[in-house]
Amino acid sequence: MSTRLYVGNVSFKATEKDLGDLFAQAGEVVSARLIKDAATGRMRGFGFVEMSSKEDAMKAITMFNGKPFLDRNIVVNEAKPRERRERESSRGRSGFGNIGGRK
């Protein structure tokens, strides 16, 4: 069963291939993904690596957490399950917009 890792403080110079190649030193990488800002397309400085086994994931945490990668010390730990978030509406907190002409 695969294990997903969170990788933080990633250099903006890094590519998904760079990240995958680094983690391949610890075991089989299923996927490596860097997160981009939806509005600007810029890297956000973190990503996720999925390792093929729990053992490979634990080895990667031991090998890379706090270690330098492209001039930055990365943070590596087991990813938490994604929590569902409600998007805050641009119309206001109630979601009903400008009711009754009030501003």
LINWOKA-V13053 format. One line per field, one symbol per residue. phi: phi as a letter, one per 30 degrees, with the letter a starting at -180 (. if undefined). psi: psi as a letter, one per 20 degrees, with the letter a starting at -180 (. if undefined). burial: I if it has 9 or more other C-alpha atoms within 8 Angstrom, else O. A space follows every 50 residues. Layout:
phi=???
psi=???
burial=???
This chain:
phi=.dbcccbchdedddcddedddddddcldcdabbcccdddciddcjaabbc cdbddddddddddcdicdbhibddcbadddedddcddddddkddiciddi idb
psi=pqppqporkpqiiqrhgggggghhhiappgqppqpqphghjqqijrappp qhrhghghgggghipjqpoljqoqpprppqqpqpqpppqiirhhjibnpj jq.
burial=OIIIIIIIIIIOOIOIOOIIOOIIOIIIIIOIOIIIIOOOOOIIIIIIII IIIIOIIOIIIOOIIOIIIOOIIIIIIIOOOOOOOOOOOOIIOOOOOIOO OOO
